[in-house]
Amino acid sequence: MDAARLLTVLRPHFEATGARWMLAGGFAAAAWGSARTTLDLDLLVDEAARSALLKRIVAEGFEAYSDSEGFTNLEHPDPALGRLDLLWVEGLTRDRLFAAAVSRTGPDGIPVLVPAPEHLVAMKVKAIKNKPIRVFRDSEDLRILLNRPEIDQTEVRETFERNGLLELYHRLKAPS
């Protein structure tokens, strides 16, 4: 997948629909210093733009193979555009995420919003809680995020604790 090319295709659709969006998943972790390879592009998108945005993305040749509350998974027949996962956010969650988002350089070299490191940690912790095997994929991202100087250790520790993963927090915070 060519994330830069995919963003070049998507950006006009976000602009045309007024959709607020930001990177999530592996590319958001990369914006904070992780080097993990990912095979899809995950984006957090304001739920209010869902209908209009999906029509435009499908018109680009993407096929929605899963569309449920909170998530839409799409794939393009051109492997360079590959898989696209849209995580729809609304209400207080949306407001908090976008208020704390930080501008970083995207895979296409253009500034893009990414979740604050505390919020990205919360997403990854929740994913591990819901699907424990993800610990193997997300641990290194979490280790890098937890060691960012600007991260609020109290907040992220509480996130791990609320999700029953405090032992994982201590393991990831241990000196290497």
Secondary structure as GFF3:
##gff-version 3
##sequence-region A 1 176
A	DSSP	alpha_helix	3	17	.	.	.	ID=ss1
A	DSSP	beta_strand	21	24	.	.	.	ID=ss2
A	DSSP	alpha_helix	25	31	.	.	.	ID=ss3
A	DSSP	beta_strand	40	46	.	.	.	ID=ss4
A	DSSP	three_ten_helix	47	49	.	.	.	ID=ss5
A	DSSP	alpha_helix	50	59	.	.	.	ID=ss6
A	DSSP	beta_strand	63	68	.	.	.	ID=ss7
A	DSSP	beta_strand	71	75	.	.	.	ID=ss8
A	DSSP	beta_strand	83	89	.	.	.	ID=ss9
A	DSSP	alpha_helix	91	100	.	.	.	ID=ss10
A	DSSP	beta_strand	102	105	.	.	.	ID=ss11
A	DSSP	beta_strand	111	114	.	.	.	ID=ss12
A	DSSP	alpha_helix	117	130	.	.	.	ID=ss13
A	DSSP	three_ten_helix	132	134	.	.	.	ID=ss14
A	DSSP	alpha_helix	135	146	.	.	.	ID=ss15
A	DSSP	alpha_helix	153	162	.	.	.	ID=ss16
A	DSSP	alpha_helix	166	173	.	.	.	ID=ss17
###
